[in-house]
């Protein structure tokens, strides 16, 4: 009887952990204008810059401080059956003292980008870059950039 009680408690604990974990990961990310919302609460700003067909974005804190520049290039897909198909290629460059680095990724739209920003927890408390998350993001999706003033000249 004692053994059955322990098994029941263990299974109940596992079920509870599963439900809690699922509820944590079930955040709903939406875009309302320039604002990224997580479960209806403002998280960060994703503003379009420039004009024309080229989509350039700024990732801003809720107070309006720019923390990343994002540019989008439309690259023709190499699919002979769909000659007009293009791939959106996003170049993501973090700025500032919190973290500096960048990466390149392939996404279909701005909403997917917002979802990645939230999923990887790139912004802390709506006001700064999470340096550990940004470092992981850059390692996962691309190569780190160097700050413009730190670029090394080719030695000849």
N, C-alpha and C positions, 0 to 999 in steps of 0.2 A: 504494500500500500504506500509506503514511504517513497519507494522508487518511482511509482506512477505519479505521485504528487510532484516530484522533482522534474520529471519529464514534462508534465503539464506546464509547470512554471517556466521551464526552459523554452518550450514552444511558444508560450504566450509572450515571453520577452522577445523572442525572435520576430514574431508577428508585429509587435509594437515597434521594434527597430525598423522593420521594413516599411511600415506605414509612415513613420517619422521621416525616414530617408526619402521616400517617394514625395512627401509633401514639401520637403526642402527643395527638391529638384524640379518641382512642378511650377516654377515661376513663369508668369506670363509676361513676355516682353512685347511691348507695342511702341509705335511711334505716333506722337501727336504733334504735328508740325515738325519743329526741330528738337522736341524733347523726347528722350528715351524714357519710357515708363516701365517700371517693374511692379507688377500687380497694382497698377494705378498710381504708384508713387514715383515722382521724378527721380531719375538716376544720374543722367548726364545730358548734354546737348550735342546734337550732331547737325551742324549747319552747313548749308551749301555755300560755296564761295565761287566767285567768277561768274561768267555768263557763257551762254552757248551750250553746245552739246557735251563738251568735256565736263564731267562731274568731278569737282573738287570739293572736299569736305573738311571741316574742322571738328575735332572732338574737343568739347569744352566742358569745364566743370560747371556745376549749377550756378556758380557766381560769375561765369563768363570767361574764365581763364583758359586760354588755349593750351591743350596738353598733347595734341597730336594733329598732324596734317595727313590727309588721306587723298590720294589722287586715283582716278580710275581711267584706265585705258581700255579701249575696245579693240581686241585683237581678233583677226579672222580665225575661226576654227578651221582646223585641217580636216574637214569632213567633206569628201567629194559629193556625197548625196545631198548636202545642204550647203551650197556655195555662199549663201548670204548669212550664215550663222556666225555670230561673234561671241567671244568670251570676255566677260568683264574681269579685268585683272586689276586688283586693288593694291596700291603701294601705301603702306601704313608706316608713318614715321613719328615716333614719340619725341617730344621736345621737353626742354627744361631740366631742372635740377633733380626732379624725382627719379627720372630714368630717361636715358636717351638710347634709342635703338629703333630698328625698323624691320619690316618684313613685307613680303609680297604674297598675296593669296588670291585665289579664284573664288568669286562669289557671284550669285545671280542678281542681288539687289541690296539696297540700303537697309532694308529690314533684316536681312540675314546678317549684315555687318553689325547692326544694333544687338542682335541676339548673341553674336560672338563676344561683343564687348561686355555684355552682362554675364554670359556663361563663364568667361575667364576672369570675371571680377576685376576688370582693369581700372576701375575708379573706386576709390575708398571714400565713404561718407559724402559722396557727391562733390568733393573738393580737391582731390589730388589723385595722381596715378599711384596705383598699388605696384611698387617697384618689383616685387617678387612675381606677381602675376604678369606684369609686362615682360619681364625677362623670360618667363616660361613661354609666353605667347610668341615672342620673337624666336626663341629656340625651336618652337614647334612649327612655325609657319615660314621661317626664312632666315636670312642672315642679318646679324647686327650691323648697323651702320656705325660710322664714327662721326663725332661732331665735326662740323666743317673746319674748325680751327685746329683739329687734331689730325687731319689727314696727312699722311706721310708722303713725302715727295719720292719719286722713283730715284734710286741711286744709280748713277751711270758710271 
